[in-house]
Amino acid sequence: MENNRVLITGGLGFIGAHFVHYYRQTHPKTDIIVFDKNTYAADIDRIADLINTDHFTYIEGDISDQATLNGVFEEYQPTQLIHFAAESHVDNSIAGPQLFLKTNVEGTFYLLEAARRTWMQSPHELKTAFKNARFYHISTDEVFGSLGKEGRFNEQSNYAPNSPYSASKAAADHWVRSYFHTYGLPTLLSHCSNNYGPHQHNEKLIPTIIRTALNGKPIPLYGDGQNVRDWLYVEDHCIAIERILAEGTPGQVFCIGGKAELANLEICTAIVQQLDKLHPRENGASYSEQISFVKDRLGHDYRYAISATKIKNELGWEPKHSFEEGLKKTIVHYLAKYKNLS
C-alpha cells in the first residue's frame, strides 16, 4: 500500500491536519496531497513543517470548484481520498446556510464524480491501477439528530438532522452511499462524536471556555448547560480513520466514539478546575465565577452518544485516551497559546 497516492481534503483543518501528521508518521513513503480552501477555520501553520518535504504536496483550492478538482485528479491520479473538507460550525450554518449546501453537498458530489471518472472502468469495475482505491468520507453523529436520556447512535440509526450543518452532512452521506450502490465506487464512511484536542479553532467549545476564562470574560454556555456530547480525542480519531482505511470493506459505515459522554456544564467545570490548579487567577478566586448561561442555540440537539461496538469488534479499535488525559493535554496546549506559558 506504500505506493498509494493519498488525497486529503480539508488537511488544514483541525482533524484533517492531525491526520496528515499522523499518516505521514505511519506511512512516510506514501505521497500525500493536501487540498484545502484555506478559509477562516484552516491554518497552514498546522502543516507548515511538511511543506517542501518529500512525498508531500499542498494545493490551495475549493472542493466546490469542479474544474480545479478535476485537474488535481488528472495530474496526481490519487489512489485514495480522505474527505475531511466541510463547513462545520453549526452557528454559522444557522446564519448562512447556503455556503454549507455549496461546500458540503455540492463539493462532495464533485469529489465523487472526479473519483468515479478516474478510478472506474465501468460501473462496478475498477481500473487495474486503482484496484485498491478508496473514497473515505468523514461524517458526524449530528446527522442522526437528538437523543433523549437513553440510547446511543450506531450504524443503523435513522437520519434526523436538525440544523443546516447536519442536514448538509446528511445529504453528502447519502450521495456517498448512492455512488457505492449505483456505480460500485469503493466508499467508506464514518460518523464521529465531538472531537477535541490541541490546535482546534477558537470558535469551538473547549477553546472558547479556556480563552474566555483566561481573558477574565464571562464563559458562555448555551441554555442550562445540560446538552450532552460524547467527546473523542483527536489523536484517537486519527488512529480509527487509518484502521478503517486499511481494513474496512468498501460500502461499510463505522461509528467512532470516545467513551466520554458529558454535559457541557460538566466539561466547563472540569476545565475551570484544571485552570484553577495550572494557572490560578491573580485574585485567588475560581474561574467558575465566570460561568455564564446565554440564550440557547436554535435547534440545539439535547444529546449525542455513540456506540462504537462495531469498530471495536471488527477492527479492534478503542480510544486510548481517557477524557481526563486528553483534556489535560488540550488545556496545556491552550495555556501556552493564550498565555505564552510552557
C-alpha positions in Angstrom: 0.0 0.0 0.0 3.1 2.3 0.2 2.8 3.2 -3.4 -0.6 4.8 -2.9 -1.2 8.5 -3.5 -3.5 9.8 -0.8 -5.5 13.0 -1.5 -6.7 14.6 1.8 -9.3 17.3 1.5 -9.5 19.7 4.4 -6.0 19.0 5.5 -5.5 22.4 7.1 -8.5 21.9 9.4 -8.3 20.7 13.0 -8.9 17.0 12.4 -7.5 16.9 8.9 -4.2 18.4 9.9 -3.8 16.0 12.8 -4.5 13.1 10.5 -2.0 14.4 7.9 0.8 14.4 10.6 -0.3 11.0 11.9 -0.4 9.5 8.4 2.9 10.9 7.5 4.5 9.3 10.6 2.9 5.9 9.9 3.3 6.0 6.0 6.5 8.0 5.4 6.9 6.9 1.8 3.3 7.5 0.7 2.6 10.5 -1.5 0.2 12.9 0.4 -1.6 15.6 -1.5 -3.4 18.1 0.8 -6.2 20.1 -0.9 -7.7 22.9 1.2 -9.5 26.2 0.6 -7.6 27.8 3.5 -10.7 29.5 5.0 -11.0 31.1 8.4 -11.1 27.7 10.1 -8.0 26.5 8.4 -4.4 27.2 9.4 -1.5 26.5 7.1 0.8 26.6 10.1 -0.7 23.2 11.2 1.2 21.6 8.3 4.0 24.1 7.7 6.7 21.6 8.8 5.6 19.2 6.0 5.5 21.7 3.1 8.6 21.3 0.7 9.3 17.8 2.1 9.5 14.6 0.1 6.2 12.9 -0.8 4.1 15.9 0.1 2.1 18.4 -1.9 -0.2 21.2 -0.7 -2.7 22.7 -3.1 -5.0 25.6 -2.2 -8.4 25.1 -3.7 -12.1 24.8 -3.2 -13.9 21.4 -3.5 -16.9 23.2 -5.0 -14.6 24.3 -7.9 -15.2 21.3 -10.2 -12.6 22.3 -12.8 -9.8 22.6 -10.3 -10.7 19.3 -8.7 -10.8 17.5 -12.0 -7.3 19.0 -12.7 -6.0 17.6 -9.4 -7.3 14.1 -10.1 -5.9 14.2 -13.6 -2.4 15.4 -12.6 -1.9 13.4 -9.4 -4.1 10.3 -10.0 -4.8 9.7 -6.3 -5.5 6.2 -5.4 -7.2 7.0 -2.1 -9.2 10.0 -0.9 -9.9 11.0 2.6 -12.6 13.7 2.6 -12.5 16.0 5.7 -13.3 19.3 4.0 -16.5 20.8 5.2 -18.1 23.8 6.7 -18.7 22.6 10.2 -19.7 25.4 12.7 -23.4 25.0 13.5 -24.0 28.6 14.4 -22.5 29.7 11.0 -24.9 27.3 9.3 -27.8 28.9 11.0 -26.7 32.4 10.0 -25.7 31.5 6.4 -26.9 28.0 5.3 -26.2 28.4 1.6 -22.4 28.0 1.9 -23.0 24.7 3.7 -25.1 23.5 0.8 -22.4 24.5 -1.7 -19.4 23.2 0.2 -20.7 20.1 2.0 -23.1 18.8 -0.6 -22.0 20.1 -4.0 -18.3 19.8 -3.1 -18.8 16.1 -2.1 -20.7 15.5 -5.3 -17.8 16.9 -7.4 -15.3 14.7 -5.5 -17.4 11.6 -6.1 -17.6 12.4 -9.8 -13.9 13.0 -10.1 -13.1 9.8 -8.3 -15.6 7.8 -10.4 -14.1 9.1 -13.7 -10.6 8.5 -12.6 -11.0 5.1 -10.9 -13.8 3.3 -12.7 -13.6 1.4 -16.0 -17.3 1.0 -15.9 -20.0 0.6 -13.2 -18.7 -1.9 -10.6 -15.4 -2.3 -12.4 -12.3 -0.5 -11.2 -9.4 0.2 -13.5 -6.4 -2.0 -12.8 -4.3 0.9 -11.5 -7.0 1.7 -8.9 -7.9 -1.7 -7.6 -7.2 -0.6 -4.1 -8.9 2.8 -4.4 -10.9 4.1 -1.5 -13.2 7.1 -1.1 -13.4 7.7 2.6 -16.0 10.3 3.7 -15.7 11.7 7.2 -19.2 12.4 8.7 -20.6 13.3 12.1 -23.0 11.9 14.6 -25.1 15.1 14.2 -26.8 13.6 11.1 -28.8 11.3 13.5 -30.5 14.2 15.3 -31.0 14.3 19.0 -31.3 11.5 21.6 -33.2 11.5 24.8 -31.6 10.4 28.1 -31.2 6.8 26.9 -29.7 5.1 23.9 -26.8 5.6 21.6 -26.3 6.1 17.9 -25.0 3.2 15.8 -24.5 2.3 12.2 -28.2 1.5 11.8 -29.5 4.8 13.3 -32.1 6.7 11.3 -31.1 10.1 9.9 -32.8 13.1 11.5 -30.7 16.2 11.1 -31.8 19.3 12.9 -29.5 22.1 11.7 -28.5 23.2 8.3 -25.0 21.9 9.0 -26.1 18.4 9.9 -28.6 18.4 7.0 -25.8 19.2 4.6 -23.6 16.4 6.0 -26.6 14.0 5.9 -27.1 14.9 2.2 -23.4 14.3 1.5 -23.6 10.9 3.2 -26.5 9.9 1.0 -24.6 10.8 -2.1 -21.6 8.7 -1.0 -23.8 5.8 -0.3 -25.5 6.1 -3.7 -22.2 6.0 -5.5 -21.3 2.8 -3.8 -24.6 1.1 -4.6 -25.1 2.5 -8.1 -21.6 2.6 -9.5 -19.6 0.4 -7.2 -17.3 3.3 -6.1 -15.3 1.8 -3.2 -16.5 4.1 -0.4 -16.0 4.1 3.3 -17.9 6.4 5.8 -17.6 7.1 9.5 -19.6 9.1 12.0 -17.5 10.6 14.8 -18.6 12.2 18.0 -17.3 15.7 19.2 -13.5 15.9 18.6 -11.2 17.9 20.9 -7.5 18.4 21.3 -4.7 20.8 20.6 -4.9 23.2 17.6 -8.7 23.3 17.4 -10.3 26.5 16.1 -11.0 29.2 18.7 -14.8 29.1 18.0 -15.2 25.6 19.3 -16.5 24.9 22.9 -13.3 23.8 24.7 -11.0 26.6 23.3 -13.8 29.1 23.9 -14.1 28.1 27.6 -10.3 28.3 28.1 -9.9 31.6 26.2 -12.7 33.5 27.8 -11.7 32.2 31.3 -8.1 33.4 30.9 -9.3 36.7 29.5 -11.5 37.3 32.5 -14.6 37.4 30.4 -18.0 35.5 31.0 -17.7 31.9 29.9 -20.7 31.4 27.7 -22.8 28.2 27.9 -26.0 27.7 25.9 -29.2 27.3 27.8 -28.8 25.5 31.1 -25.5 23.7 30.1 -27.1 20.3 30.2 -26.8 19.4 26.5 -24.7 16.2 26.3 -22.0 15.2 23.8 -19.6 12.2 23.5 -16.0 13.6 23.4 -13.3 11.9 21.2 -9.6 12.9 21.5 -8.4 13.8 18.0 -5.4 11.5 18.0 -7.7 8.5 18.8 -9.9 9.6 15.9 -6.9 9.6 13.6 -6.0 6.0 14.6 -9.5 4.9 13.9 -9.5 6.5 10.5 -6.3 4.8 9.5 -7.7 1.5 10.7 -10.9 1.9 8.7 -9.0 3.0 5.6 -6.7 0.0 5.8 -9.1 -2.7 6.8 -12.6 -1.5 6.1 -14.6 -3.3 3.3 -16.0 -0.9 0.6 -19.5 0.2 1.5 -19.0 -0.1 5.2 -20.0 2.5 7.7 -18.5 2.9 11.2 -19.4 4.9 14.3 -16.4 6.3 16.3 -16.9 7.5 19.8 -14.7 8.5 22.7 -16.5 6.8 25.7 -16.8 10.3 27.3 -20.4 11.3 27.5 -20.6 14.7 29.3 -22.9 17.6 29.6 -21.5 21.0 28.5 -21.6 22.2 32.1 -19.6 19.2 33.2 -17.0 20.0 30.5 -16.8 23.6 31.7 -16.5 22.6 35.3 -13.6 20.1 34.5 -11.8 22.8 32.6 -12.1 25.6 35.2 -10.9 23.1 37.9 -7.8 22.4 35.9 -7.2 26.1 35.2 -7.6 26.8 38.9 -4.6 24.5 39.5 -2.5 25.2 36.5 -3.0 29.0 36.1 -4.7 30.4 39.2 -6.4 33.8 38.9 -4.5 36.7 40.5 -7.3 37.4 43.0 -7.4 33.7 44.1 -11.0 33.2 43.0 -12.1 30.3 41.0 -12.7 30.6 37.2 -16.1 29.0 37.9 -17.3 32.5 38.9 -17.1 33.5 35.2 -19.5 30.8 34.0 -22.5 32.5 32.3 -25.6 30.9 30.7 -26.7 32.5 27.5 -29.7 32.2 25.2 -29.9 28.7 23.8 -28.9 27.9 20.2 -31.7 27.5 17.7 -32.4 23.8 17.1 -29.9 22.8 19.8 -29.9 19.0 19.9 -30.1 17.7 23.5 -27.8 14.7 23.5 -25.5 12.8 21.2 -23.9 9.4 22.2 -22.1 6.8 20.1 -21.9 3.1 20.3 -18.5 2.1 18.9 -19.1 -1.6 19.2 -18.8 -2.4 15.5 -15.3 -0.8 15.1 -14.1 -2.5 18.3 -15.4 -5.9 17.3 -14.4 -5.8 13.6 -11.3 -3.7 13.6 -10.1 -3.9 17.2 -10.1 -0.1 17.8 -10.8 1.6 21.1 -9.9 5.1 22.3 -6.5 5.2 24.1 -7.1 8.4 25.9 -9.4 8.9 28.9 -11.2 12.2 28.8 -9.1 13.4 31.7 -5.9 12.6 29.9 -7.0 14.2 26.7 -8.3 17.3 28.4 -5.1 17.8 30.3 -3.1 17.8 27.1 -5.5 20.1 25.5 -5.5 22.6 28.3 -1.7 22.7 28.5 -1.6 23.5 24.8 -4.1 26.4 25.0 -2.4 27.8 28.1 0.8 28.0 26.0 -1.1 29.5 23.1 -3.2 32.1 25.0 -0.8 33.0 27.8 2.6 32.1 26.3 3.2 29.6 29.0 5.3 26.5 28.6 
